[in-house]
């Protein structure tokens, strides 16, 4: 049995998102840290590839788009300089 590349991308994406959440709960990553955000963004892209090239599921795709947007927002917000005294 051969597993298509897009299924592997989906499996890897799911593994990354779940691993990020596990590491967050284990206090190994910070929710606003770059590693956590990148794991979520790359994971969402993997799942989106699986949905686009495999069996499409609109609700799952919308969730991954939201995951991607939120993770990207976290990365951009982290890189944007803030005035002194603002968290």
Buried (B, 14 or more C-beta within 10 A) or exposed (E): EEEEEBBEBBBBBBEBBEBBBEBBEEEEBEEEBEEBBBBBBBBBBBBBBBBEBBEEEEEBBEBBEEBBEBBBEBBEEEEEEEEEEEE
